[in-house]
Amino acid sequence: MLFLFAFLLIVMSFIIIIGFYLSNIVIYPKTLSHEATYHKEKEAGRLDDELFESLYREEISIKSSYDYSLYGLYFPVEGSKKTVILCHGITYTLYGCVKYMNIYLKRGFNVLLYDHRNHGKSGGRNTTYGFYEKYDLKAWVDWVYEKCGVDCKIGIHGESMGAAILLQNAAIDPRISFYIADCPYSSLYGILKYRLKVEYHLPTFPFLMIADYLNRWRTGVALKDVTPIDSIKDISTPIFFIHGVEDAYIPYNMTIDMYTIKKGAKKLYLAPNAGHVQAYSKNKGEYDRLVGEFLQELNL
């Protein structure tokens, strides 16, 4: 009996330790610095530093509704009443979205890049994959309206976690003219379940259950509280869904599921030969053209 008790105690301890480890990975991802992401984008040919540095920009810091600072860069186009906000992915910084800037600048859009909470130069103690981040995004939208006037048009384009954040923002901010979501997850629980199997070869139960309990205790957010597919069920704002068909990190069927459930104006592009966040870099001409057509359809 004593042996059995000791065995069960060891098993339970192992489960709790793994659950705590998983919770840490989710809440405190290993983020990269501004310097690291800048050089990474430059070396990959996705950031032309000479061109980028020649652009006029304003360095912005605003307060989130949770009382930490949010850092951004604003690139104005003289006289423009159109602005796009670009949202980067997990572990990265605003430099991850520099590659999309010219799509909008040449079409007369002001461009706003910013760091999500717990990333780059922004504050925040942890990452919640959209639960708190959507309110940060809404704060940036408020800033743009104050900057450009209430008659301006605002669109939001993001990749990976940034795309999932903007889809959750859609449920709380009807002011947005369009969304472009590149390789988003449809639910945090669903993608963690998938990654747990692929990366760690572990079953969902009991490990994800323990991680979920710890997440709720440490952040106030349950994994199933972050479900972009539920956020877009009843919104009318046009959404352009994009996903690489060779994405091994977030399966593209998650995007298909969201495209299917979305009512009203929508568009879908499944990018060939593209892995995670590679839809643009592998298909620049087609990506640019399709985004341009989407904007034309919206008279933007």
C-alpha positions, 0 to 999 in steps of 0.5 A: 500500500505504501508503495502504491501511494508513493507511486501515485504521488510520483505520477501526480508530481510529474503531471503537475510539473509538466502542467506547470512547465506548459503553463510557463511556455504559454504565459511567458514565451521566450520573446526576441528583442527589437535588435534581434528581430530587426537583424533577423528580418534584414538578413532574411531579405524581408526588411530593406534597412536603407528604405525603412530608415529613410521613411519618416516615422513618429515614435509613440507610447500610449497607456493600455487600459491595464496601466502598462505602456504600449510602444509603436511606430507611426508612418504617416502619408500626408493628407491620408484619412486611411490607416492600417494597423499591423499586428506581429506574431508570438515572440516577435516585435513590430519589425515582423510586419515591416514586410507588409508596409509597402502594400499599404503605403503605395495605396495611400495608407498611414501605417501603424506598427506596435509591440503587443504586451509582454513583447518588444518595448511594450509592458505587461507581465504575461501573454494571453493570446488575445484576451487582454491584447484585444483591448490594447489593440482597441486602445491603438484604434482610439489613438488613430481616431484622435490622430486622424479624426473620427471620419478616418478609415481603419483596417487591421492586418496581422499574422499568427497571434496578431491575426488571432488578436485582431479577430477577437478585437472584431467582437468588441470594436465595430468601427473597423473597416476591414481585417486581414488575418494571415495564418490565425488559430481558431482557438487557443485550446485547439492549437495547444492541443495540436502542438502538445501532440506534435512537439511533445507527444503528450495526450491532452488529458491531464496535461492541458487540464492542469496547464489550463487551471494554472493559467486561470490562477496566474492570469485570470484567463482560461484557455477556452476564453481565447477562441477567435472562431467564436468572436467572428460568428456574428460580425459583419466587418469584411475579413480577408483570411489568408493561410499557407497550405504548408503551414505545419505550425497552425493547420490551415483548416483552422482558417477554413473553419473560420472562413466558413462560419463568417457571415457577410463579406469575406475572402479566402486565399490559401497560399501555395508553397507557404509555411507558417507566416510565409504566405507573403514572402513566398507569393509576393506578387499574388499576395499584393494583388489580392490585398489590393483587390480586396481594398478596391472592393471596399472602396479603399 
